[in-house]
Structure formats: C-alpha cells, structure tokens
Amino acid sequence: MRLVLACALCAAPLAAAAEFDHTHRAWNALLEKHVVVAEGGESSRVDYAGFAADRGKLQTYLDALSALERPVFERWSRAERLAFLINAYNAFTVELVLRNYPGLGSIRDLGNVVFASPWKKRFFTLLGEPQHLDGIEHGMIRAPGAYDEPRIHFAVNCASIGCPMLREEAYVPARLDAQLEEQTARFLSDRSRNRYDAARGVLEVSRIFDWYAKDFATGVGGIGSLGRFLARYADALGAGAQARERIATGAVPVRFLDYDWRLNDIPR
C-alpha cells in the first residue's frame, strides 16, 4: 500500500508537467488575433481594445501560467523554461495595460508614490510566489548563469512603441532559437530605431543597447563586446561587409537614440 502511495505521489508532478501546453496555444490565438504587424514586418502594434473583448480568454491563459508549480518548472528543458517566461512576461504586461485601459498614454504613467515603477508592482502569482514584471525579466531571465541570452531583449515587450515588437505568435521551445534570431533581425532592420549612417560612418541604435550593454557583450552571441554583437547583424542594420569589420572592432561610433515610451496601441 505504501509503495502504491509513493508511486502515486511521484507520478503527480510528472503528470502536471506533461499536462502543460508548451505550444502556448491559447496565448498564440490571442496574439494572432490582436497583434497587427506593420508592412515589412519590423514592428507591430497591439489591439488592446480587442484584447479587452477577449479578457476572459486571456485570464484563462494567465491562470494556467500561475497554476504551474516551481518543481515542475525546474524539471523542464532550458527552452521550455525560457519560452514560458517570455510568454508570461508579455501576457502579464498586456494584462497590466488592460487594467488601466482605455485612457493610458504610456505604461510609465502607471507608476506612483507607492510603486515607483509599473514593472515592480506585484499583481500576479508565478511559480508559487507573488511576482512583478521585473521579477520575471531581471530576477529570472537575466539572472546570471540562468540563460545568458541577450536576444531576449527583442522578445519581451514593454508595451511601448520604442520597444521591440510584440511577436504575432507565442514563443515555443521547438522553435525558440529561430524565433529569437528573427526577432533580433526584425528589430535591427527597423530604421526608425536602428540604422547605420554610411555618410557619417555612425551607428544609431536603440537605447536598449546602452541600458543592457553588458548583456550583449557577455551573453550568448555577445562574444566580448557590443560591437561584435552588432556586427553579426550588419546586414539588418544596412551596413556592408567593410563596415561590419569596423563595427566589430569598435571603430564605428555608436549613438543611442531616444526611446519612445508611448503605448504601442493601434492608431485610432
């Protein structure tokens, strides 16, 4: 009898792990419906009014994320864990916007005396703990040695025009590397936020590269410097082969552009 009970207790977490939908199908359906990709594919806007109409479906997905227990999460593969955290960050960001929508001009407007930053407001539960958005991005994803993946900066979306686009599909373990690579190339191909000025020989890039320079220098793909990371995507930036070498060595000056914090809502 004790053996049967022990086996049942051991089997329960395994069953829970198997039951979680790693295709994130519910979130994927919402993204396909409510994310509008600009012509050219380098940026997107979000139909928050549409999300608001589907609030019940979003809540069901968020509940599924919150129900996951940490021991189950920790048995997953690296790709499964990282895809989960990116999708969780993006989905809870949409939820935060909807709690203050319409009438919200910028996610930064949600800060107040108590919560100096909207990203530090604990308004959901994840892996058994009250959590905030910074906890996912900086406490889990960017924790030293956890993933060391600089391309996540083009996957997590802060609900702002200046931020890399909210992807029109969920991140999934089987295609995670390809999705992150595409997101990086898309963002760097957006001339409103990243560009190589051949006439002046200057790189003008998003302030993300200033805020997280260390990630791009030391993380996977960073290979030692921000310049080397950007050189990998010289084609996306509009720089030729000769400029690529100069970018890699740090010989090309880098200017960081102003960040547009306006809400990434679709124009109405």
C-alpha positions, 0 to 999 in steps of 0.5 A: 500500500505504501509503495502504491502511495509513493508511486502515486505521489511521484507520478503527480508532478510528472503528470502536471508537467506533461499536462502543460501546453508548451505550444502556448496555444491559447496565448498564440490565438490571442496574439494572432488575433490582436497583434497587427504587424506593420508592412515589412514586418519590423514592428507591430502594434497591439489591439488592446481594445480587442484584447479587452473583448477577449479578457476572459480568454486571456485570464484563462491563459494567465491562470494556467501560467500561475497554476504551474508549480516551481518543481515542475518548472525546474524539471523542464528543458532550458527552452521550455523554461525560457519560452514560458517566461517570455510568454508570461512576461508579455501576457502579464504586461498586456494584462497590466495595460488592460487594467488601466485601459482605455485612457493610458498614454504610456505604461510609465504613467502607471507608476506612483508614490507607492510603486515607483515603477509599473514593472515592480508592482506585484499583481500576479502569482508565478511559480508559487510566489507573488511576482512583478514584471521585473521579477520575471525579466531581471530576477529570472531571465537575466539572472546570471548563469540562468540563460545568458541570452541577450536576444531576449531583449527583442522578445519581451515587450514593454508595451511601448512603441520604442520597444521591440515588437510584440511577436504575432505568435507565442514563443515555443521551445521547438522553435525558440532559437529561430524565433529569437534570431528573427526577432533580433533581425526584425528589430535591427532592420527597423530604421526608425530605431536602428540604422547605420549612417554610411555618410557619417560612418555612425551607428544609431541604435536603440537605447536598449543597447546602452541600458543592457550593454553588458548583456550583449557583450557577455551573453550568448552571441555577445562574444566580448563586446557590443560591437561584435554583437552588432556586427553579426547583424550588419546586414539588418542594420544596412551596413556592408561587409567593410563596415561590419569589420569596423563595427566589430572592432569598435571603430564605428561610433555608436549613438543611442537614440531616444526611446519612445515610451508611448503605448504601442496601441493601434492608431485610432 
